[in-house]
Amino acid sequence: MSNSSTTASHDVSGPRPIYEVARELGLHDDDIEPYGKTKAKIDLAALSRPNPRKPKGRLVLVTAINPTPAGEGKTTTSVALAMGMRRLGKNAVLALREPSLGPVFGVKGGGTGGGKASLVPTDDINLHFTGDMHAITAAHNLLAALADNTAYFRERVCDGELDARQISWGRAMDMNDRFLRGVIVGLGGKAHGTPRETRFDITAASEIMAIMSLSRDHADLEARLSRIVIGATYEGKAVTAGDIGAAGAMTALLRDALKPNLVQTAEGGPAFVHCGPFGNIAHGCNSILATQLAMATGDYAITEAGFGFDLGGEKFLDIKCREAGIWPRAVVIVATLRALKMHGGVAVKVAGEPNAQALEAGTVHLEKHLENAAAFGLTPIVAINVFPQDTADEVAIVAKAAAKFGAKVARCDGFARGGEGSTELAQMVCDIVDATDASPPTAKYVYELEDAPEEKIRKVARTIYGAKDVVFTANAEKDLKRIGELGYAKLPVCIAKTQLSLSDQPTVPGRPRDFTITVREVRLSAGAGFLVPLTGDMMTMLGLPKVPAARGVKLLPGGRIKGLMQND
């Protein structure tokens, strides 16, 4: 593809027809299943057909420091980076996550970037999109209904009966609702079931979301769904979704949802947006299928990992890359000066003011993430998502701190200027990534699958978080013993931890030292293929803030929705 075809897109006055975006990637019209004019599903057959353009598929990971109320803008920077690379004439393709309605109507607002560095159609992506979230929610709750039904009718499974009191599979919904964290079902008398306690998880934390993100095709999807452990018999034998005959119907519900979605940036560049597990309570990455499509159709595939490097970044590398057999050429760590000042001890209301002392104090937090990049053998680039009041002197303070770890710093003004404001970052990424062509980086993990689960958790906590040690509650030890008995001890770990701190305490910013991580529970996600240690007070169902973002959302005349974008 010539440079002219990649750079012309930033002059468009509106969204390009989705067929035009797809053809630019070498996709056939038969690969496209349009959902309107500006979004589409991609048939999985496109992945099995060689691309005649033979793109190089260099993978770039975008992650961030631990988030603060001051904001970091990881998705905005990811979109801006792709825009900037296309401005340089590069064939860059995005692979990002789908937003969850919970954060959209809760604290965060939309999850499609911001300002001039955003995805379109913005309203559609932030709301129902192509129905993926609803399909995952339906499949999750179908399994819950079938599990309860199996216990209610006392069906024979696994040489016994499913014990209603040991059903571990809860329900899900794609909304923040703290009142559903613990519920009692089966009330109303014998005809309505057996009363018992259960829970709701937000859809992004559902094991089915993780399974979708890691599945390679429909056969793999059904096999993974079959392995979901939903409870136990009275004799203590594990019962799976396959044992109760649920996997076939669940796969049918997820047939179309497994296909990646194609949309575009505000400048017309291609973006695959698919699946949306959270980085703090799940593995925080878009689907393997979307990433593979980006690598198969682009010379540069830009993807992101949720929240900070300590969460989504670690899980992207230790779980997703290990599963998919891929590895990034470089990692971009997004930060803002105001967020670093908050990690240096100042309050959010004054974080935007000049304060060299607080900024220098906050750079130790960034340094830990740079150390983490080195632990994985990756070359880090620090992207400063700039604000109008940021000064060159303050950027220089960050550059000095980064230089100690061999990292370069680039300003990114994508929010205000789109691709034009991110060419400095784009050129820096291209220079580093292109230099790896002769010797691509080798995968380097924090732990080995042969390690005991406790050791895997300790290695992540000590290496990535900087913890002194890990403490397991009696309940967590019981969970690990059971997991070992079931034969799942060699699975990777997907640690659920607060995104606001390197520790498991959300009120501890900066770079804490000599702290202990407490694991209170370990859940088995046999279908997804990992263990989920819950640390601190982490919840798998979020709550709404005192003033939810939903109060600012409004349908305007003409059909546009106000309040979903950061600049509304």
Buried (B, 14 or more C-beta within 10 A) or exposed (E): BEEEEBBEBBEEEEBBEBBEBBBBBBBEEEBBBBBEEBBBBBBBEBBEEEBEEEBBBBBBBBBBBBBBEBBBBBBBBBBBBBBBBBBBBBBBBBBBBBBBBBBBBBBBBBBBBBBBBBBBBBBBBBBBBBEBBBBBBBBBBBBBEBBBBBBBEEEEBBEBBBBBEBBBBBBBBBBBBEEBBEEEBBEEEEEEBBEBEBBBBBBBBBBBBBBBBBBBBBEBBBBBBBBBBBBBBEEEBBBBBBBBEBBEBBBEBBEBBBBBBBBBBBBBBBBBBBBBBBBBBBBBBBBBBBBBBBBBBBBBBBBBBBBBBBBBBBBBBBBBBBBBEBBBBBBBBBBBBBBBBBBBEBEBEEBBEEBBEBBBBBBBBBBBBBBBBBBBEBBBBBBBBBBEEBEEEBBEBBBEBBEEBEBBBBBBBBBBBBBBBBBBBBBBBBEBBBEBEEEEBEBEBBBEEEBEBBBBBBBBBBBBBBBEEBEBBEEBEEBBEBBEEBEBBBBBBBBBBBBBBBBBBBEBBBBBEEBEBBBBBBBBBBBBBBBBBBBBEBBBBBBBEEEBBBEEBEEEEEEEBEBBBBEB
